[in-house]
Amino acid sequence: MNTRILPVTAPAHSPAIRLKDVAFNYTEQASTPILNIPSWQVDEGEHVFVVGKSGSGKSTLLGLLCGLLKTDSGITEVLGQNLHKLSGRKRDQFRACNIGYVAQSFNLIPYLSVVDNIKLAISFATKTSSSTFNNDIEALLRAVKLPNSHWFKPVNRLSIGQQQRVAIARSIVNKPKLIIADEPTSSLDQSNRDAFIEMLMETSDQHKITLVFVSHDLSLRQHFTRIDEMAAINLVGGL
């Protein structure tokens, strides 16, 4: 039976993320995994800062949480769904419907307008592209304080700060339960960095979204109440 992966509603008090006995390696024959995570959990609504040096497994961890990678063994449960049991296509659909992703480069399509970049995210979640611009996209762009004079401009004509706002709006347009931010401030100056994090926190609080923010920059820990070291999560250490 061909079932469709839809946005999920996790049971009350269940964790947003639960990893148990997770092992992963890019080469099946390798004797030592890239990740060896006995146990890691993030509760619904938590804002978690995951810090680790280059090579500590941060990007691999995010790949597992987003369903871009599949564990060799163990449980990777996100929003109540064991991603290991889904096919690649269903993991893609699950991610589009339930997870907002903000990357270092924002991953915007430079020649598309602000509105079209956000509509593209909607289409990936297999929702109708006519998805009430006035009710959804317009409200989001106003919420992130992007002037309406920029809405139909190609994003490569916007400033870095304005592109940040578009990236946040796009990450929540499908009403995700989880946002994953992968080094999104590494190329920003301090003023833009702080403004970005404050906006991301405010947006996550407003929509009751769980946030996992990954960086190597220890100065960002001041914005979070929970800080997890990759060296503590991943027993492989700094490989």
Residue, then its C-alpha position, 0 to 999 in steps of 0.5 A: m500500500n502506497t502511503r503518504i508521509l504527512p506532517v506529524t503530531a507527536p504524542a504529548h510529552s514525547p521527545a522531538i529527537r531520540l537517538k539510541d545506539v546509533a552508528f554510522n560510517y560512510t564506508e561500510q567496511a571501515s572498522t571505526p564509525i564516524l558516529n557512535i551515539p549511545s543516547w541523545q534526546v531533545d525534548e519538544g520546544e527545546h533550543v539546543f546549541v550543539v558545538g564541536k570542532s571541525g571533524s567531530g561529526k556535526s554535519t553527519l549528525l544533521g544528515l541523519l536528523c534530516g533523513l539525508l543519511k541512513t544509520d548503519s544501526g540503532i534508532t534515529e527517531v524524529l518527531g515520533q518517526n523512526l527514519h531508518k524504517l522509511s524509504g529514501r523518497k518518504r524520508d525526503q517527503f517527511r523532511a519537507c513537511n516537518i523539518g525547516y533547514v537553515a544552512q550557512s549559505f541559506n540555499l536560496i535560488p539566487y535568480l528566483s524572487v523572494v516569493d518564488n523561493i518560498k513557494l518552492a519550499i511549499s512545492f517540496a512538501t507536496k502542498t499546492s503551490s497556490s497555497t494562499f499567498n496572502n494568508d501564508i507567505e505574506a504573513l511570514l514576510r511581514a513577521v520577519k520584517l522584510p519590506n514588501s518592496h523586496w518580495f518580488k525581487p530576485v534574492n541575489r539583489l537583497s542584502i545578506g541581512q534580508q536574505q537571512r529573513v527570507a531563509i527563516a521565512r522559508s524554513i517555517v512556511n510548512k509549519p515544521k515542528l523542528i528547525i535545524a540550523d547548520e552553521p548559519t552565522s559563520s559568514l556574518d559579522q557580529s551585528n548581523r549574527d546576533a540579529f539573526i539568532e534573536m529572530l530565529m529564537e523569536t520565531s521558534d518560540q512563537h510557533k513552538i518549534t524545536l531548534v537544533f543549532v549547530s556551530h563551532d563558534l563558542s561565543l554563540r552559547q550565550h543565546f542558549t540555555r542548553i549546550d551539548e558538546m559533540a564530544a559528549i554526544n559522539l563517542v568516536g570523538g574528533l575524527 
